[in-house]
Amino acid sequence: MEARRLAILSSHICPLGSSQPRGRTPIPLFSTLSFSDCASDSDETKRLRDSQKKVQQNDCVFCKIVCGESPALKLYEDDACLCILDTSPLSHGHSLIIPKSHFCSLKATPPHVIAAMCSKVPFISSAIMKATGCDSFNLLVNNGAEAGQVIFHTHIHIIPRKARDCLWPSESLRRHPLKLDQNTFKLVNCVQEELSPAGNTEDVNDRGSTLAKN
């Protein structure tokens, strides 16, 4: 079953010119998305879909894709997230994993949603690597405008890589050893303080509310 699912995922991102076996209906590459039909229409599934609709935004292109109002090339979909091809790819097979609920940033995204997205990375990336003939990829999140985030709906990039593709100019830059000076130790102390329970009350409250819901 796992091998079959990988084969189906891979077929969705094979070059358009690839041949189809005789007697098999070609898989449509361009389709609009809807909520997943993988799970049965249980009360829990219906509640999940209703909650997703409540936190979607009308002006968000990803929310429109989730609702089926905008077209996309879909590679994978389940009740929590979906994976589509990037419409402005940095490399062949450049894909995005997006949650079905709208969260503007990584910080605003609940841990269980991030976990659901990340849990699919090994499975989806394996299919993309096989389909593109690559053996490496970058896993990337642009969080915030200064980091290059354009669509403010949390998403994870899977970017297939090949040798000497010169995709990132920074890879050719010479890296310098970390300076163990006052500024470095100050940075360590500041981060540790932010991560401590006393300095990160917001995270503690979030975890408490999550435990209460469970």
N, C-alpha and C positions, 0 to 999 in steps of 0.2 A: 504493500500500500504506500509506504514512504517513497519507494522508488518511482511509483506511478505518479505521485504528486510532484516529485522533482521533475519528471519528464514533462508533465503538463506545464509547470512553471517555465521550464526552459523553452518550450515551444512558443511561448508568448513573446519572447524577445529574440528569437532567431531572425536573421536577415530576411527582409521581405521577399527576396528572390529565391529563398530556399524552397526546394521541391516538396510537395505533399505526396504521401503515399496514395496509390490508386485506391479508389473506393472510399476514401476518408474525406469527410467534409472539412474544408479549411477552417481553422479557428479565426473568428473575426477579430482583427487587431484593434479596431476603433469602436468602442462601445461606451455607452453611458453607464454610470455606476448606480447601484442601489444598495440597500441594506442587505447584509449577508443572508443567504438562504441556507447556509450550512447547518445551522442549528434548527431544531424544531420550534414551532411557534408556541412555546410554553409561556406561562404568565411572567416568568423571570425574563425571558427574551423580549417580550413586549414591553416590560418596564424599562429594560435597558435601552430599547429603541426610543421610547418616549423621552427618557432622560437625555439621550444624545440630541434629540431634536430641540430640546429646550435650551441647550448650551451652544447651539450653532448660530452663526451670524450671517445675515443675509448678504453682506458685502464681502464675504470671504470666499475666495475662489475654491479653496479646499472644501469648505462646507457645502458649496454648490455641487462639487464633484461627489461628495458623500451622499447628498440628497438625490443625485441623478439629474441635476439641473444643468450641469456642464459635462462635456465629454472628456474622457481620459483613457489612456492605455493602461488597463488594469492588469497587474501581474498576480496579485494575491488579495484576498479579503476574508476577514472573519468578523465576529461581533464587536471587537474592540478597535481594530485598525485595518488599513488597507495599504497596498503598495502599488505605486504607479510609476510609469516612466517619466522622467523629468522632461519638460517640453523645451528646455534650453540646456541640453546635456553637455557636461564637460568631457565625457567619453562615452563610447558605445555601451549602452546598458545602464547608464546613470539613472538611478531610481530613487524614489522617496517613500519612506514609510511614514504614514500620517495617522494620528488618532481620529476616530470618528466624531469625537466631541471637540469643541473649540477651546483651545488654550493658547494664549498669545505668546507665551514664552516657556522655556524649560522650567523656570522657577514656579510658574503658575500651573504647571502640569502635575497632577497628583502622582505620587510614587507608583501606585498600582497601574496607572496608565503607561508610565515610562517602562515599567517592568514588562507589560504586555507587548509593547513595541520591541523592546530589546530582545525578548525571548524568541522573536521571529527572525532576528538577524542571521543566525547560523543557517537556518533552513532556506531563507530567501536568497542570501548571498551565495550559497552553494549552487543554487539553480542558475543564478546570474553568471557566476564564474564559468560554469559548464557551457552555457549558451553563448558567451562572448569569447571563450577560449582564453580567458585570463586566469591567473593563479594568485592574484593579489587585488586588494581593494582598500580604499579609504572609507572609514566610517566617520561621518562628519555631522556636527550640529552647529549651524550659524545662529547664535543666540544674541539678539540685539542688532540694531542697525549698524553700529560700528564694526560688528563682526561679519557683516554681509547679509544679515537676514532681510529678505525682501517681502516674503509673505509671513504675516504675523499669526501663524497657526503652527504650533510645534510640529517639526518634522525632522526625520533623520535621513541623511544622504548616504547612499551606497554607491561609491564611484569606482568602477573597475579600472585597474591600472595595468600597463604593460611596460616592459623595460624601455628606458630612454624615451618615454612619451613626453617628457618636459612639461608636465601638467602644472607643477608648482615651482615657480621660479625660486622660492625660498629654499627648496631642496638642494640647490647648488651653492647656497651661502655657507660660508665657513662658520661652524658653531664653536663658541668659546666656552671653556670650563666655567662652572659656577663659582663666583667669587664668595668666599666665606668671610664676608665683611659685616659691618654693622647694619647696613641696609637689608642684607639677606636674613640675618637673625631677627630683625625687626619684622620682616615680612612673615617669617615662620610664626612668631609670637602672635601677630595680628590674626592670622588665619586660624591658629589654634584657639584663640579667644572667641572668634566667631563660631567655631564648631562646638565649643563647650556648651553644656545645657544652659548656663547662665547667660551666655552671649547670644544664643540662638533660640530664644523663647518662641519665635514664630514656628520653627520646625517642630519643637516639642508640642506646641498646641495642635499642629497638623497631625502629628502622629497620635496624639491623644484622641482627636476626633475620629481618626480612622479606626482606632481600636474600639472606640465606643460603637461605631457603626457595625463592626464585625461581631 
